[in-house]
Each structure stands twice: as structure tokens, then as C-alpha cells.
């Protein structure tokens, strides 16, 4: 009996040692010296969009609090799959983190009705902000309200084009849902990145854009884009004059984007909790909250478990919406 127990203990201890060796630096960092080198903050979108703005805002504060540089890296493409694949292969040591969103982490997986290993294995850290999509028009388009744009689309189906940040993105889903609810057909022009989409709308080459409010807030204030509606249930505090889609005749219309941080698969819980605490403290800072509000964002917080539950629920929600409405996803 003692010999059997000893053998079991030997096997168990050997397994722990092997796991520690595979984890490499992560195992050592759990002891308290994390972080000891720069942290790479991956964004699944191109430079210049909302993810980039957020990552640099939060990353700068995280660098100050952690005492190490936080390097923002864009791994854009394939509706976020490139970033997810990159994260799946990253060492589980807390030195590679992802700025996730519901487009990359919920809508696309929900549409595919799969839990790909590179996605489901990511470790949720914290959900820290949410924001609505804004529907805006180039001033060259002679519409003053969402109702005007819808009426124009009804008169000439497939003639009114809109720019989105890509197939399967939250902006795409917002436009597709509005089209379905209003009984119209809008022509989607998907872009690989928000910056190029905004550029073409400003030039008048594409009349409408569905995008994160944070991305075009400055342009709206300057009068370079005409806001028609926001897609959340409530008007945003920073732009109280922009009506909601629900107010424009579509009760219950609610499409918002969330942003949060996820770590690579297998990241030790001690590191996840350290990151959660630091990020929660950063989002609670008055000036950070003010900057988020200025971009039309609502600061959030919570535990890794709450974030994991939100991702699961959001994925199921979008899978149902896409299936019932027959919406395209890719």
C-alpha cells in the first residue's frame, strides 16, 4: 500500500515538474516577480481604430502600474482569427495579452457555431468598457435623420452603401439587424480597418458608416460627419443629442460593443488575478473614466469568472440572432 502511494506521489510530482518546465517563465513569475520584462498587448484590428485607441490608453497606465513597457501590436485580419491564432501559440506567462471584443470573441464564433481551440481556451481577465455603434453619414448625403436614410434605401434597394469594419464585426451585425427590422437592403462595403473606412466616408465615396462612436467622436464634433443614431438602448452622455435607433421607430434595438482583456491559454490564475486587479484600478481612475466617457464609452469592471460568463452568453445570443434572422457572418 505504501509503495503504491509512493509511486502515485512520484508520478504526480513528476507531472507537476514537467508542466512547470513546459510553462517556462510563467511558472517562475507566479512567485511574485511578474512582470520582469515588457508585456505585449495584441489588438485584433488595424492601427487607428477603437481597439488601438483603447489599447494605448490602458496600456500606458498598465505600464506605469506594472513598472514595465506595454507594447501595443496589431495582428489584424480574418475577423480576428489571426490574433486568436497568435494568442493560442503564445507562452502562458502573462507577457502576451489580447484586447478582445464581442466581434472577435463572440459574434464570429457564434456565427460559426463552433468553439475553436484557439478561442475557447483563452483566459478571460476583465471586461472594462462598452460602447454603442453610431450610424453616421457624409454631409454630402442629403439626409438629416435615420428615418430619411431608411426611406431613401426603400426607394432604391441596394443603392445606399455603408462602410463597416469587416464582415462579422459588431458594426456589420448592427447594420444587418437594422436592415432586417426596417425591411430594407443596404450595400455593405467591408474594410480591413476602421481608419480606411472613415477616410472614404469623409471623401464622400461611401455615404454611410456604422462604426464605434469612439472612432469618429472628434469628426462628429467638428461637423465632418453627420450622426443619425446610436445603436444602444440609451443615448450616450457625451453625445446626448444623438437619438437611438430604438427612438427612431425600432423598439428594443440594442447592439453594443464590449472590450476586455484575455490572456493566452494556461496562464496561471495568480497572474490573471494580478492583471484583473491592476486593470480594474486603472479603469476606476477619474481621468481614465473621463476619457472613456468622452469617447462615448461606459467603464466596466468585474471578475474573470463574470467576464467568462458574459462571453458565453453573448456567443449564444449572437448564434441565435444570426440563425433566426438568416444574417450573413463571413
Secondary structure, DSSP 8 states (H G I E B T S, - for coil): -HHHHHHHHHHHHHHHHHHHHHHTHHHHHTTTT--SS-EEEEESS-TTSHHHHHHHHHHHHHHHHHTS-EEEEE---GGGHHHHHHHHHS-SSSSEEEEEEHIIIIIHHHHHT---HHHHTSEEEEEEEEEEEEEEEETTS---SHHHHHHHHHHSTT-SEEEES-TTSHHHHHHHHHHHHHT---EEEE-SSHHHHHHHHHTTSSSEEEEEHHHHHHHHHTTSEEEEEESSSS-BTTBTTS-BTTTTT-TT---EEEEEEEE-TT--HHHHHHHHHHHHHHHTSHHHHHHHHHTTEEE----HHHHHHHHHHHHHHHHHHHHHHT----
